[in-house]
Amino acid sequence: MSIVVELKDIEKCFGDVSALEGINITIKNGEWVSIMGPSGSGKTTLLNILSLMDTPTNGTYLLEGIDASKLNEAQQLVFRREKIGLVFQQFHLIPYLTALENVMLAQYYHSSTDEEDAKAVLAKVGLSHRLTHRPSELSGGEQQRLCIARALINNPEILLADEPTGNLDEENERVIFELLGKLRDEGKTVIVITHNPELGELGDRIIHLHHGKIEYNKK
């Protein structure tokens, strides 16, 4: 399997505060990596760097062999749109748009809209019967599946999920667990930031952060 993500000696400082220190991570295509750790361990900072929403203070981030630090803002935006799908704990859905329209909006910002493609990806996450429903008419689990559909619509190679089950009950957690596993089995690279040990254990590997450093990196 080819390497899609490589972090070399990553450091991130906010003034005198070190949020990340000496981070070295390699992630292969089609791998599910769970990133875990207590609050304040650096998980969110690492997610922001991985998603190109922030840059490290020191170190190198290679995304498919390309040095992300050498991309300008416009190039980073294009790279993020084409290569990375983002799933947040807070859904960030447009409340006055239907499920189908929320997905098509993500298409619009990438290239052009295709209703049939949007319907197909909603079917993939089990929402064919909810195309015309607005977010307020969907359950929490359905909203999270809609977020995953939105992240997948442009066929990114990497799916980054930040606490994807944080607001869900046990039944809906299970649905998201199975969906993420299916996506990994289909060849997507899945990176999950989570406090949930059950979700974390589903990964091929767990990277545990503590005080901004990797405490362990295990299969």
C-alpha positions in Angstrom: 0.0 0.0 0.0 1.2 3.5 -0.8 1.8 6.1 1.8 -0.8 8.9 1.7 0.1 10.8 4.9 3.5 11.4 6.5 4.2 13.7 9.4 7.9 14.3 10.2 9.0 16.0 13.4 5.8 18.1 13.6 5.6 20.8 16.2 2.9 23.3 16.8 3.3 26.2 19.3 0.8 28.8 20.3 3.0 31.5 21.8 5.0 29.8 24.5 2.6 26.9 24.7 3.6 23.7 22.8 0.5 21.9 21.6 2.4 19.2 19.5 6.0 18.1 19.8 8.0 15.5 17.8 5.0 14.0 16.0 6.0 11.3 13.5 3.2 9.4 11.8 2.9 7.5 8.6 -0.5 6.4 7.2 -1.0 4.1 4.3 -3.7 4.1 1.7 -6.8 2.1 2.9 -5.8 2.2 6.5 -8.0 3.2 9.4 -6.1 5.1 12.1 -7.7 6.1 15.3 -6.2 9.1 17.1 -7.0 9.1 20.8 -6.1 10.9 24.0 -7.5 13.0 26.8 -8.8 16.5 26.4 -5.8 18.9 25.8 -3.6 16.1 24.4 -3.4 17.8 21.0 -5.9 15.8 19.0 -7.8 18.8 17.6 -4.5 20.6 16.7 -3.4 17.5 14.9 -6.7 17.3 13.0 -6.4 20.9 11.9 -2.9 20.2 10.5 -4.0 17.0 8.8 -7.0 18.8 7.2 -4.8 21.7 6.0 -6.8 24.2 8.2 -3.6 25.0 10.1 0.1 24.7 9.5 2.8 23.3 11.8 5.3 25.6 13.5 8.1 23.2 12.5 8.3 19.9 10.7 7.1 18.5 7.4 3.6 17.3 6.4 3.6 15.2 3.2 0.2 14.6 1.6 0.6 12.0 -1.2 4.2 12.9 -1.3 3.6 16.7 -1.7 4.9 19.1 0.9 1.8 20.8 2.2 3.9 23.7 3.6 4.8 24.7 0.1 1.2 25.0 -1.1 -0.2 28.5 -1.1 -3.7 29.2 0.4 -5.5 28.6 -2.9 -3.6 25.4 -3.6 -4.4 24.1 0.0 -8.1 24.8 -0.6 -8.1 22.9 -3.9 -6.1 20.0 -2.3 -8.5 19.9 0.7 -11.6 19.8 -1.6 -10.2 17.1 -3.8 -8.3 14.8 -1.4 -10.0 15.2 2.0 -13.5 14.6 3.3 -14.3 16.1 6.7 -16.9 14.9 9.2 -17.4 17.0 12.3 -19.0 16.2 15.7 -21.1 19.3 15.2 -22.9 18.6 11.9 -22.6 22.1 10.2 -25.6 21.3 7.9 -27.5 24.1 6.2 -30.8 24.0 8.1 -33.0 25.3 5.2 -31.7 22.9 2.6 -32.9 19.3 2.1 -30.5 16.4 2.6 -30.1 16.2 -1.2 -29.4 19.9 -1.4 -26.8 19.8 1.4 -24.9 17.1 -0.5 -25.2 18.9 -3.8 -23.9 22.2 -2.2 -20.6 20.4 -1.4 -20.5 19.3 -5.1 -21.1 22.9 -6.2 -18.0 24.1 -4.3 -15.9 21.3 -5.8 -16.9 21.4 -9.5 -20.5 21.1 -10.7 -23.6 19.5 -9.3 -24.9 16.1 -10.3 -28.2 15.1 -8.7 -27.8 11.4 -9.5 -24.4 11.2 -7.9 -25.8 13.0 -4.8 -28.7 10.5 -4.7 -26.2 7.6 -5.1 -24.0 8.7 -2.2 -27.1 9.2 0.0 -28.2 5.7 -0.8 -24.7 4.5 0.2 -25.3 5.8 3.7 -28.9 4.6 3.9 -30.7 7.9 3.3 -32.5 7.3 0.0 -35.8 7.7 1.9 -34.8 11.1 3.4 -33.8 13.0 0.2 -36.3 15.8 0.7 -36.0 16.1 4.5 -34.3 19.1 6.1 -31.8 18.5 9.0 -34.4 19.3 11.7 -36.5 16.4 10.3 -33.7 13.9 10.7 -32.5 12.1 13.8 -29.0 12.7 15.1 -27.7 9.5 13.5 -29.3 10.4 10.2 -27.7 13.9 10.3 -24.3 12.3 10.9 -24.8 9.9 8.0 -25.8 13.0 5.9 -22.5 14.6 7.0 -20.6 11.5 5.9 -22.4 11.5 2.5 -21.5 15.2 2.1 -17.8 14.3 2.9 -17.9 11.5 0.3 -19.6 13.2 -2.6 -16.3 14.4 -4.2 -14.7 11.0 -3.8 -11.9 12.0 -1.5 -9.1 9.6 -0.8 -8.9 10.5 2.9 -11.9 10.7 5.3 -11.1 12.7 8.5 -13.8 12.3 11.2 -13.7 14.3 14.4 -15.7 12.6 17.2 -18.2 11.2 14.7 -20.2 9.4 17.4 -19.9 12.1 20.1 -23.5 13.2 20.0 -25.1 9.8 19.2 -26.9 7.2 21.2 -25.6 3.6 21.3 -27.8 2.4 18.4 -26.7 5.2 16.1 -23.1 4.8 17.2 -23.3 1.2 15.8 -24.5 2.4 12.5 -21.6 4.9 12.1 -19.1 2.2 13.3 -20.3 -0.1 10.5 -20.4 2.6 7.9 -16.8 3.7 8.6 -15.6 0.1 8.6 -17.3 -0.4 5.2 -15.6 2.7 3.8 -12.2 1.4 5.0 -13.0 -2.0 3.4 -13.7 -0.2 0.1 -10.2 1.4 0.2 -10.8 4.8 1.8 -8.1 6.0 4.2 -10.0 6.7 7.4 -8.6 8.9 10.2 -10.8 9.1 13.3 -10.3 11.5 16.2 -12.2 10.0 19.1 -12.6 9.6 22.9 -14.7 6.5 22.3 -12.5 3.4 23.1 -15.0 1.1 21.2 -14.7 3.1 18.1 -10.9 3.5 18.4 -10.4 -0.2 18.7 -12.1 -0.7 15.3 -9.1 0.9 13.6 -6.1 -0.9 12.2 -3.9 1.2 14.5 -4.3 3.5 17.5 -2.2 6.5 18.0 -2.5 7.8 21.6 -1.5 11.4 22.3 -0.6 12.8 25.7 0.5 16.3 26.4 1.1 16.9 22.7 3.4 13.8 22.2 2.7 10.3 20.9 2.4 8.1 24.0 2.1 5.0 21.9 1.3 3.9 18.3 0.1 0.3 18.2 -1.7 -2.2 16.0 
